[in-house]
Amino acid sequence: MAASDYLLLDPRFKPLVGGNVHVEKLWTGCRWAEGPAWFGAGRHLVWSDIPNDRMLRWDACNGQVSVFRQSANNSNGNTIDRQGRLVTAEHRGRRITRTEHDGTITVVADRREGKRFNSPNDVVVKSDGSIWFTDPAYGIDSDYEGERAESEIGGCHVYRVDPHSGEVTQVADDFERPNGLAFSPDETKLYVSDTGATHREDGPRHIRVFDVVDGRTLRGGAVFATSSAGLFDGFRCDENGRIWTSAGDGVHCFEPDGTLIGKIRIPETVANVCFGELHRNRLFICGTTSLYAVHVKVRGAKTY
């Protein structure tokens, strides 16, 4: 194992990482890198550089980086739906959008009960086509990642968009700053991080886990894990239900029972991750200014 790149905390972590596989820095030049999303058909990755109001594209075939979109409404989280379309959470747009195959942009949701969202942060698509997203206030707190504004909603919640009617329902309302989210591989659980410590010194810095009821509502919400280094932001599950989450010192790996088994060390605060490449065994990592990647010995849960 490359000791400089990994921290082994439990024997269960050792089989998941390669002994001679190092973390690679693929590109640098962001202000706050976020929201990586892998496009298998084109073998490229799209991610957000929020304060620079752009989305970038890394090409796996030649390693080149280009601007995918600018202006990008201070986009944050991104994911891919079952039709291979990009779904984006926009801070400044205060909405969820979908980029169609021809490049046009469709507004999926921008308000609930006539009130604009705060600044949608991260987004996932369930196998039934429903879109689930978090809506903290980071994009309206200042002009750095969006535009300063008062909250119309009056709180920071988690929402679901019905795939047929487009109806937006509030599925969780007891968060301070809901942030990253991901379904378990069988979609019976939804994990959501709360980064309320950004606004309150003793605020939450944890991931909670909910049972998904009838595929439409949530129950429970116990704390799954609390961060020991910075905050948990975005994260993904592997095919065995482990959580690979961003943190202040890199990527933390948790077993489904909540045990922290190991870390991938990154020299910058990590905001988000995603699995990609043919076998979904390459973990792409958005550090503060840079895009990193490392091959692991497990496959990410299939999310599209």
C-alpha positions in Angstrom: 0.0 0.0 0.0 1.2 3.5 -0.8 1.4 4.8 2.8 1.4 8.4 1.7 -1.9 8.1 -0.1 -3.9 5.8 2.3 -4.7 5.6 6.0 -5.7 2.1 7.1 -8.0 2.1 10.1 -9.6 -1.3 9.8 -8.5 -4.5 8.0 -11.6 -4.3 5.8 -10.1 -1.3 4.0 -6.9 -3.0 2.7 -8.6 -5.1 0.0 -10.3 -2.0 -1.4 -7.2 -0.1 -2.4 -4.2 -1.1 -4.6 -0.8 -1.5 -3.0 1.0 0.2 -5.8 -1.8 2.6 -6.9 -1.3 6.2 -6.2 -3.6 9.2 -6.2 -3.2 11.2 -9.4 -3.8 14.9 -9.8 -5.5 15.3 -13.2 -5.9 19.1 -13.3 -5.7 22.2 -11.2 -7.0 25.8 -11.5 -10.4 25.9 -9.8 -11.6 28.1 -6.9 -14.0 25.5 -5.5 -14.3 22.3 -7.4 -17.6 20.4 -6.9 -20.2 18.0 -8.4 -18.3 15.5 -10.6 -20.4 13.4 -13.0 -19.1 10.7 -15.3 -20.3 10.2 -18.9 -19.5 6.7 -19.9 -20.5 7.0 -23.5 -18.1 9.9 -24.1 -15.5 8.8 -21.6 -15.4 12.2 -20.0 -16.1 13.9 -16.6 -18.0 17.1 -16.1 -17.7 19.1 -12.8 -18.4 22.5 -11.4 -16.1 25.4 -10.5 -18.7 27.3 -8.5 -17.1 30.7 -7.8 -15.7 30.9 -11.3 -19.2 30.3 -12.6 -18.2 27.5 -15.0 -18.4 23.8 -15.6 -15.4 22.0 -16.8 -14.9 18.8 -18.9 -12.0 16.3 -18.5 -11.5 14.0 -21.4 -10.3 10.5 -20.4 -9.0 9.8 -23.9 -6.4 12.6 -23.9 -6.4 14.1 -20.4 -7.4 17.5 -21.8 -9.6 19.9 -19.8 -12.0 22.3 -21.5 -14.8 24.6 -20.5 -18.1 22.7 -20.7 -20.3 25.7 -19.9 -19.8 29.3 -18.9 -21.8 31.1 -17.4 -23.2 28.1 -15.5 -25.5 29.9 -12.9 -22.9 29.0 -10.3 -23.8 25.3 -10.7 -22.9 23.0 -7.8 -23.9 19.3 -7.8 -24.4 17.2 -10.9 -25.5 13.7 -11.8 -26.6 11.6 -14.8 -30.1 10.3 -15.3 -31.1 7.0 -16.8 -31.2 8.5 -20.3 -27.6 9.8 -20.0 -28.6 13.4 -19.5 -26.9 15.8 -17.1 -28.9 17.0 -14.2 -27.6 20.0 -12.3 -28.2 21.9 -9.1 -27.7 25.6 -9.8 -26.9 28.1 -7.0 -27.5 31.3 -8.8 -30.3 29.9 -10.9 -31.9 28.6 -7.7 -33.2 25.6 -9.6 -32.6 22.1 -10.9 -32.0 21.8 -14.6 -31.5 19.0 -17.1 -29.2 19.3 -20.1 -30.8 17.5 -23.1 -28.9 15.5 -25.6 -29.0 18.4 -28.1 -27.6 20.8 -25.5 -30.8 22.6 -24.6 -31.6 23.2 -21.0 -34.8 22.2 -19.3 -35.9 23.6 -16.0 -36.9 20.6 -13.8 -37.9 22.6 -10.7 -37.3 26.2 -9.5 -39.9 26.7 -6.7 -42.3 25.0 -4.4 -45.8 26.4 -3.7 -44.8 29.5 -5.6 -41.6 30.2 -3.5 -38.2 30.0 -5.1 -35.7 27.6 -3.7 -32.7 28.9 -1.7 -29.8 27.4 -3.8 -30.1 23.7 -4.7 -26.8 22.0 -3.8 -26.6 18.4 -4.7 -28.9 16.1 -6.7 -29.5 12.3 -7.3 -31.8 10.5 -9.7 -33.6 7.3 -8.4 -34.3 4.4 -10.8 -37.9 5.4 -11.2 -36.8 8.7 -12.6 -37.6 10.8 -9.6 -35.1 13.6 -8.8 -34.1 14.2 -5.2 -32.1 17.3 -4.1 -30.9 19.3 -1.1 -31.5 23.0 -0.8 -29.3 24.8 1.8 -28.7 28.6 1.6 -25.0 28.7 0.5 -25.8 30.3 -2.8 -27.9 33.1 -1.3 -25.6 33.7 1.8 -23.2 35.9 -0.3 -22.3 36.8 -3.9 -19.4 34.4 -4.0 -21.2 31.3 -5.0 -24.4 32.8 -6.2 -26.3 36.0 -5.4 -27.1 37.3 -1.9 -30.8 37.1 -1.2 -33.4 36.4 1.5 -34.8 32.9 1.7 -38.3 32.7 0.3 -38.8 29.1 1.5 -37.8 30.0 5.1 -35.7 26.9 5.7 -33.2 24.4 4.3 -34.9 21.2 3.2 -34.7 18.0 1.0 -37.0 17.6 -1.9 -38.3 15.1 -4.4 -39.5 15.8 -8.0 -42.1 13.3 -9.3 -40.9 11.9 -12.7 -44.4 12.0 -14.2 -46.2 15.1 -12.8 -43.2 17.2 -11.9 -44.7 17.8 -8.5 -42.2 18.9 -5.9 -42.6 17.4 -2.4 -40.6 18.2 0.7 -39.3 14.9 2.1 -37.2 16.2 5.0 -37.4 19.5 7.0 -35.2 19.0 10.1 -31.8 19.9 8.6 -29.7 23.0 9.3 -27.7 22.8 6.0 -28.6 19.6 4.0 -25.8 19.0 1.5 -24.7 15.8 -0.2 -27.0 12.8 -0.7 -26.9 9.3 -2.2 -29.1 6.2 -2.3 -27.9 2.9 -1.1 -27.4 0.4 -4.0 -30.9 -1.1 -3.5 -32.4 2.3 -3.0 -34.0 1.3 0.4 -31.9 4.0 2.2 -31.1 7.6 1.5 -28.0 9.2 3.1 -27.9 12.9 3.5 -25.1 15.0 5.0 -25.7 18.1 7.2 -23.0 20.8 7.1 -24.7 23.1 9.6 -21.3 23.6 11.3 -20.5 26.2 8.7 -23.1 28.5 10.4 -23.0 27.3 14.0 -19.8 26.4 15.8 -21.3 23.3 17.4 -23.6 22.6 14.4 -23.9 19.3 12.7 -21.1 17.8 10.7 -22.6 14.4 10.0 -24.4 12.1 7.6 -27.8 10.8 8.4 -29.6 7.7 7.0 -33.2 7.4 6.2 -35.4 4.5 5.2 -37.1 5.1 1.8 -40.8 4.3 2.2 -42.8 3.3 -1.0 -40.0 4.9 -3.0 -41.4 8.4 -2.3 -41.1 9.4 1.4 -38.5 9.1 4.1 -38.6 7.7 7.6 -36.0 7.7 10.4 -32.9 9.9 10.0 -30.5 8.6 12.6 -26.9 9.9 12.5 -24.9 7.4 10.4 -21.4 9.0 10.9 -19.9 12.2 12.2 -16.9 13.8 10.6 -13.6 13.7 12.4 -11.9 16.1 9.9 -13.8 19.1 8.6 -17.2 18.4 7.1 -18.9 15.7 5.0 -20.0 17.3 1.8 -20.7 15.1 -1.3 -20.4 11.3 -1.3 -21.2 8.1 -3.2 -21.9 4.5 -2.4 -20.0 1.5 -3.9 -21.9 -1.6 -5.0 -21.5 -3.2 -1.6 -23.1 -0.2 0.2 -20.0 1.4 1.6 -20.0 5.2 1.7 -17.0 7.1 0.1 -17.3 10.6 1.4 -15.6 13.9 1.1 -13.9 15.3 4.2 -11.4 17.9 5.3 -8.4 15.6 4.9 -9.4 13.6 1.9 -12.0 10.8 1.3 -13.3 8.7 4.2 -14.6 5.2 3.6 -17.4 3.8 5.8 -18.8 0.3 6.0 -22.7 0.1 5.9 -22.6 -0.4 9.7 -21.1 3.1 10.1 -17.5 2.0 10.8 -14.8 4.3 9.4 -12.3 1.8 7.9 -9.9 4.0 6.0 -9.0 7.3 4.3 -7.6 8.4 1.0 -5.4 11.3 1.7 -5.8 14.4 -0.4 -3.7 17.6 0.2 -6.8 19.8 -0.2 -10.3 19.9 1.4 -12.5 17.5 -0.7 -16.0 18.6 -1.7 -17.3 15.7 -3.7 -16.6 12.4 -5.4 -18.0 10.0 -8.1 -17.1 6.7 -9.6 -16.3 6.4 -13.3 -14.6 4.6 -16.1 -15.8 1.3 -17.7 -16.0 -0.7 -14.5 -16.9 2.2 -12.2 -13.7 1.5 -10.3 -12.0 4.9 -10.6 -12.9 7.4 -7.9 -12.8 11.0 -9.2 -12.3 13.5 -6.4 -13.0 17.2 -6.4 -10.5 18.9 -4.1 -10.7 22.6 -3.5 -8.7 23.7 -6.5 -8.0 20.4 -8.3 -9.4 17.3 -9.8 -7.9 14.0 -8.5 -8.5 10.3 -9.3 -7.5 7.0 -7.9 -8.3 3.4 -9.0 -9.9 1.3 -6.3 -10.7 -2.4 -6.1 -14.4 -2.0 -5.8 -17.1 -0.8 -8.2 -19.3 2.2 -7.5 -23.0 1.6 -7.2 -24.7 2.0 -10.6 -26.7 5.2 -10.5 -27.9 5.5 -14.1 
